[in-house]
Amino acid sequence: MDTDSLAQAVGELLRQRHLTLAVAESCTAGLLATHITNVPGSSAYFDGGVIAYSYEAKERVLNVPAGALVRYGAVSPETAIAMARGVRRLLQVDLALAITGIAGPAGATPEKPVGLVYVALSSAHGEKCRRYVWTGDRWENRELSARAALELLQEHLTAEEQGQL
């Protein structure tokens, strides 16, 4: 299943359950929101998103704690979770996804390689975060990250439906 088909499947689950979604994106710079809104009728469940590329935007708009940014960096599970939590509160939605990472080709450090991405989900049931290290080029890393976010959401919605949350 391609990414737009996955977005359509997830969108149908959101629509059936009358749930709303928002996104906070850094390295994907709106690509996740693009896949979500490629689905006709996505306005029934998608409220919007924030592209927070800089530390300042993450802190000012999404309320990512400055201390977390200094201590863990923008590419960390702590920041990804704070981004998801922040956009969920900001747009007052049921579910939120966040992506932060190093798409490449620059920006890597010995501890944080090119392709390192964190994808987080925030819901009333709590928060989840997954770590990935992609090996593609900048575009592939961004595309894989957007897809991973949709897969995390699909898993969450399936677990919720089965009463596993």
C-alpha positions in Angstrom: 0.0 0.0 0.0 1.4 3.4 -1.0 1.6 6.3 1.5 -1.5 8.1 0.1 -3.5 4.8 0.3 -2.4 4.4 3.9 -3.4 8.0 4.6 -6.8 7.2 3.1 -7.2 4.1 5.3 -6.2 5.9 8.4 -8.6 8.8 7.5 -11.5 6.4 7.2 -10.8 5.1 10.7 -10.6 8.6 12.0 -13.9 9.5 10.3 -15.7 6.4 11.5 -14.7 7.1 15.1 -15.3 10.9 14.9 -11.7 11.6 16.0 -9.7 14.7 15.1 -6.0 14.8 14.2 -3.2 17.4 14.0 0.5 17.2 13.2 3.7 18.9 14.2 6.5 18.5 11.7 10.1 19.5 11.6 12.3 17.6 9.1 9.3 16.6 7.0 8.3 20.2 6.6 4.6 19.6 5.8 4.9 16.3 3.9 2.9 14.4 6.5 0.1 17.0 6.3 0.3 16.8 2.5 -0.3 13.0 2.5 -3.2 13.4 4.9 -4.8 16.2 2.9 -4.4 14.4 -0.4 -7.4 12.4 0.8 -10.7 14.0 -0.3 -12.8 14.9 2.7 -9.9 15.0 5.1 -11.2 18.2 6.6 -13.7 16.0 8.5 -10.9 14.8 10.8 -7.7 16.8 10.1 -7.6 20.2 11.9 -4.2 21.3 10.8 -0.5 21.3 11.6 2.6 23.2 12.6 5.9 23.2 10.8 8.3 24.0 13.6 11.8 23.8 12.1 13.8 25.9 14.5 14.3 25.5 18.3 12.5 28.8 18.8 9.4 27.7 16.9 9.3 24.4 18.8 9.5 26.3 22.1 7.3 29.3 21.2 4.5 27.6 19.2 4.5 24.0 20.5 5.6 24.7 24.1 8.5 22.3 23.9 10.4 23.0 27.1 13.6 25.0 26.5 15.3 22.7 29.0 14.5 19.7 26.9 15.8 21.3 23.8 19.1 22.2 25.5 19.5 18.9 27.3 18.3 16.4 24.6 18.3 18.4 21.4 15.7 18.9 18.7 16.1 15.4 17.5 15.2 13.3 20.5 12.3 11.3 21.8 11.6 13.9 24.5 11.3 16.7 21.9 9.1 14.5 19.6 6.7 13.7 22.4 6.6 17.3 23.5 5.9 18.4 19.9 3.0 15.9 19.7 1.6 17.0 23.0 2.0 20.6 22.2 0.1 20.5 18.9 -2.6 18.3 20.4 -3.2 21.0 23.0 -2.8 23.9 20.6 -5.4 22.7 18.2 -7.5 20.8 20.8 -7.7 17.6 18.9 -8.0 13.9 19.9 -4.8 12.7 18.3 -1.5 14.3 17.3 1.5 13.1 15.4 5.0 14.7 15.5 8.1 14.1 13.4 11.6 15.4 14.2 14.9 14.3 12.7 17.9 14.7 10.5 16.8 14.2 6.8 20.3 14.9 5.5 22.6 15.3 3.8 24.1 17.6 6.5 23.3 18.1 10.2 24.6 14.9 11.6 26.7 14.4 14.7 28.5 11.3 15.9 25.6 10.6 18.3 22.9 11.6 15.8 23.5 10.3 12.2 21.8 11.4 9.0 18.5 9.6 8.8 17.8 9.6 12.6 14.1 10.4 13.1 11.7 10.3 16.0 8.0 9.9 15.4 5.6 10.5 18.3 1.8 10.2 18.9 -0.1 11.9 21.6 -3.6 10.8 22.6 -5.9 10.7 25.7 -4.4 7.3 26.3 -0.9 8.6 26.6 2.1 9.1 24.3 4.3 6.8 22.2 7.5 7.5 20.3 9.4 5.4 17.8 13.0 5.8 16.7 14.2 5.2 13.1 17.4 5.5 11.2 16.8 5.7 7.5 19.5 5.3 4.9 18.0 7.1 2.0 18.6 10.5 0.6 16.9 13.6 2.0 13.6 13.0 0.0 13.5 9.3 0.9 14.1 9.9 4.6 11.3 12.5 4.7 8.9 10.2 2.8 9.7 7.2 5.0 9.2 9.4 8.1 5.8 10.5 7.0 4.8 7.0 6.2 6.1 5.8 9.7 3.9 8.4 11.3 0.8 7.2 9.5 1.7 3.6 10.4 2.0 4.5 14.1 -1.4 6.2 13.9 -2.9 3.1 12.2 -1.5 0.8 14.9 -2.9 3.1 17.6 -6.3 3.2 16.1 -6.3 -0.6 15.6 -5.2 -1.2 19.2 -7.9 1.2 20.4 -10.6 -0.6 18.4 -9.5 -4.0 19.9 -9.5 -2.5 23.4 -5.7 -2.9 23.8 -5.0 0.7 25.1 
